[in-house]
Every structure is written in C-alpha cells, then in structure tokens.
Amino acid sequence: MVNFIKYVGFAILAAGVITFLYLGLGMKTYEPGLSEGYTYEEPHPLRWVYAIASFLSCAFFGSVLLGISRIVQHKESESEYLKGIHEDIRHMKARNGIID
C-alpha cells in the first residue's frame, strides 16, 4: 500500500513536469490571415502562466501523496515495533508465572 501511494505521487509529479513542458512550449493561438488565405500560428500569450499553474497543482497533490506514504510507512514500522514490545512483555510474564 505504501509503495502504491508513493508511485502514484511520483507519477503525478512526472505528469506535472510533462504538462508544464507541453503547455509552455507547445500552446499556440491561430489567427486567420484574411488576405493570404491561411492561418498564422503564434505562441499563446499566457502559456507559461497556465504551465506554471498546472505544474504547481500537480506538485502539490504529488507531494501530499508522498507525505501520506511516509506517514503510513512510519505508522506501520511503529506498530511492528510495539507488537514486538508486547510480545516480549508477554514472554517475561509467562516466565515469571504472571497471568493477565
């Protein structure tokens, strides 16, 4: 479960980088040329604003998933540690004849 959440977080970060590059470098506007009969292809004036906005949103959600995976991993290791402590306490009580 932890690895799945971590990989989804990295995938969202990678999608954010790809989207940033695609929008920043490839977003165009098309204006018709009335006298020539064909269209002009020009870069969109707000392409970098849209690219940065998409990158920031993907970076936020990807980072949140990476943080959640770290928290879950820490809680799992903590619960394993506590299980070991409880098992040791039970063995010590059994050795000394103490019954719960």
N, C-alpha and C positions, 0 to 999 in steps of 0.2 A: 504494500500500500504506500509506503514511504517513497519507494523508488518511482512508482507510477506518478505520484503527485510532483515529485522532483522533475521527472522527464516532461510532464505536461507544462510545468513552469518554464523549463528551458525551451520547449517548443514554442511557447507564446513569446518568449524573448526573441527567438530566432525569427518568428513571423513578424515581430515588430521591426527588426532590423531590415528584413526583406521589403516590407511595406514602406518603410522610410526611404529606402533607396529607390524603389519603384515609383513612388509618388514624387519624390524630389527630382529625379532625373527624367521621368517619362510623362508627367502630366502636361498636356498641351491644350491649347484652345485653337479652334479652327474658325477663321474668318473668311467669308466668301470674297473673292476678288470679282467685283461686278464687271469691270472692263475686260479682264483677261479670261474669265470663264472657269477658273479653278480656285481652290481654297488655299489660304495661307495657313501654315502651321507655325504657331508661336508658343513659347513656354507660358504656362498659366502663371499669372502674377502672384497667386497665393499658394503655389505648390509647396514651398518649403514650410509654410505655416501648417498646412494640412499634414505634411510628412512628419513634422515635429510633434503635432498633436497625436497622431496615430502611434508614433514611437513611444511617447510618454504614457499613453494609456496602456499599451502592451507591456511596457516596462513596469508599470505599477502592478498590473494583475499577475505578471510573471513573478515579480518579487514577492508578492503576497503568497503565492503558491509555494515558492521556495522557502519562505519563512514558516509556513504551515508544515511543510515536510520536515523541517528541522525541529519544530516543536514536537511533532508526533514521534520522531526518532528519539528525541530526548526522553519523552514520557515512556516509550517502550523500554529503553535501556534502564530507566529509573525503576519501572515496575519489575523488571527482571532482577535488579539488584535487591529490591525489597522482598521478592519471593525467596531469594537466597538467604536473606537475613531471617525471615520467618521459618524457613526450613532448618536453619542452624539452631534457632531457639527451640524448635520442637525436638530436635535431636538431643539438645542439652537437657531439656526437661525429662525426656524419656530415659536418659542415662541416670538422672538423679531420682527417678521414681515419682516425679511430679506429674499429676494428671490434670488436664484442663476440664 
